[in-house]
Amino acid sequence: MVNRNLFGEGEAGNRAFFLISAGSKCEGAKNCGAATTTVDFDVLGELEMVPTCEGHRAVIEKRVLEDLTRQGRLVSFGVNGRGRA
């Protein structure tokens, strides 16, 4: 069972909690397994969340950072519905 206290309050925290508690798979690598956290960021004012495991969190952040930087966008990451600026 996933601990709700590990996620932020409000809509972003609820969305992250749902993604993880629903059994989302880690998007950091093929055949990795269950996601345990989300990497959160905004694209054109819309919240994006990528489910991942702790081991692949840095991989996801690097991919997103490289992609958005190529597009000339700034990015700020949050985790589990917390910390985006």
C-alpha positions in Angstrom: 0.0 0.0 0.0 1.3 3.5 -0.9 1.6 6.0 1.9 -0.4 9.2 0.9 1.9 11.3 3.2 4.7 10.8 0.6 2.8 13.0 -1.8 2.1 16.7 -2.0 -1.2 18.3 -1.1 -3.7 19.5 -3.7 -4.3 18.4 -7.2 -0.7 17.7 -8.1 -0.2 15.5 -5.0 -3.5 13.7 -5.7 -2.6 13.0 -9.3 0.9 11.7 -8.3 -0.6 9.5 -5.6 -3.1 8.1 -8.0 -0.4 7.3 -10.7 1.8 5.4 -8.2 -1.0 3.7 -6.3 -2.6 2.5 -9.6 0.5 0.5 -10.3 2.1 2.6 -13.0 5.3 1.2 -14.5 8.7 2.9 -14.3 9.3 4.8 -17.5 13.1 5.1 -16.9 14.0 1.8 -18.5 12.3 -1.1 -20.2 11.2 -4.0 -17.9 12.2 -2.0 -14.8 9.0 -2.7 -12.8 6.7 -0.6 -10.6 7.1 3.1 -10.3 7.5 4.5 -6.8 7.7 8.2 -7.4 6.9 10.8 -10.1 9.0 13.4 -11.8 6.9 16.5 -12.2 7.4 19.5 -14.5 5.3 22.0 -16.5 5.2 22.3 -20.3 3.4 25.3 -21.6 1.6 25.7 -18.3 0.4 22.1 -18.1 1.6 19.7 -15.4 3.3 16.6 -16.7 4.2 13.7 -14.5 6.4 10.8 -15.4 6.2 7.7 -13.1 9.6 6.2 -12.3 11.5 4.4 -9.6 14.1 6.1 -7.5 16.8 4.4 -9.4 15.8 6.0 -12.7 14.6 9.4 -11.5 17.9 11.1 -12.6 17.6 9.4 -16.0 14.1 10.8 -16.5 15.1 14.3 -15.3 18.1 14.3 -17.7 15.9 13.3 -20.7 13.3 15.9 -20.0 15.9 18.6 -19.3 17.7 17.9 -22.6 14.5 17.8 -24.6 13.1 21.0 -23.2 16.4 22.8 -23.3 16.6 22.0 -27.1 13.2 23.6 -27.4 14.4 26.7 -25.6 12.3 26.1 -22.5 13.3 26.4 -18.9 12.3 23.5 -16.6 11.9 23.1 -12.9 11.3 19.7 -11.4 9.2 18.5 -8.6 8.6 15.1 -7.1 5.4 13.4 -6.1 3.4 16.6 -6.5 5.8 18.8 -4.6 8.4 21.4 -5.4 7.7 22.8 -8.9 8.4 26.5 -9.2 
